[in-house]
């Protein structure tokens, strides 16, 4: 989003950098690493992008299900994902 705002000249570089730093501070201590081999395994067994597989790997590691509207994630990994509608049931 910051890149888009900078390109549209809605934000200056300095403003975007300040927002990015504030966001990084808010996330400090709440950042999780995923195991790359697990992500590669998920990629090999699905049609998803690596980016999506990182979220599935994280959900698996945390022992939770990923709440998503992404139909491919829901189709390829029904054991590790659920729709928002199913989540609120």
C-alpha positions in Angstrom: 0.0 0.0 0.0 2.8 2.4 0.9 4.4 1.8 -2.6 1.1 2.7 -4.3 0.7 5.9 -2.2 4.3 6.9 -3.0 3.8 6.3 -6.7 0.6 8.3 -6.6 2.4 11.0 -4.7 -0.1 10.7 -1.9 2.8 10.0 0.5 6.4 11.2 0.4 9.3 8.7 0.9 9.9 10.1 4.4 6.2 9.7 5.4 6.2 6.2 4.0 9.4 5.3 5.9 7.9 6.7 9.1 4.8 4.6 8.7 6.8 1.5 7.9 9.0 2.0 11.1 5.8 2.5 13.2 4.3 -0.7 11.8 7.6 -2.6 12.5 7.5 -1.4 16.1 3.9 -2.5 16.5 4.8 -6.0 15.2 7.9 -6.4 17.3 7.7 -9.6 19.3 4.8 -10.9 17.1 6.8 -12.0 14.1 7.0 -15.6 13.2 9.4 -17.5 10.9 8.3 -20.4 8.8 10.5 -23.3 7.8 11.4 -22.9 4.1 11.4 -26.7 3.5 7.8 -26.9 4.8 6.8 -24.1 2.4 8.5 -25.9 -0.5 6.6 -29.1 0.4 3.3 -27.2 0.3 4.2 -25.6 -3.0 5.0 -29.1 -4.4 1.6 -30.4 -3.4 -0.5 -27.5 -4.5 -1.1 -25.0 -7.2 -0.6 -22.1 -4.8 2.0 -19.3 -4.8 4.9 -19.5 -2.3 3.3 -16.4 -0.6 0.1 -18.4 0.1 2.0 -21.5 1.2 3.8 -19.4 3.8 0.5 -18.6 5.5 -0.5 -22.3 5.4 2.8 -23.3 6.9 2.4 -20.7 9.6 -1.1 -21.8 10.5 0.1 -25.4 10.6 3.0 -24.5 12.9 0.7 -22.5 15.2 -1.9 -25.2 15.3 -4.7 -23.0 13.9 -6.6 -22.7 10.7 -6.2 -19.9 8.2 -9.3 -17.8 7.8 -9.4 -16.8 4.1 -11.7 -16.0 1.2 -9.1 -17.4 -1.2 -10.9 -20.3 -3.0 -7.6 -22.0 -4.1 -6.3 -22.1 -0.5 -9.7 -23.4 0.7 -9.7 -26.1 -2.0 -6.0 -27.2 -1.7 -5.8 -27.1 2.1 -9.2 -27.7 3.6 -7.6 -29.1 6.8 -5.7 -25.9 7.4 -8.1 -23.2 6.2 -11.7 -22.2 6.5 -13.9 -19.4 5.1 -15.0 -16.5 7.2 -18.6 -17.8 7.1 -17.5 -21.1 8.5 -15.3 -19.4 11.1 -18.3 -17.5 12.6 -20.5 -20.5 12.8 
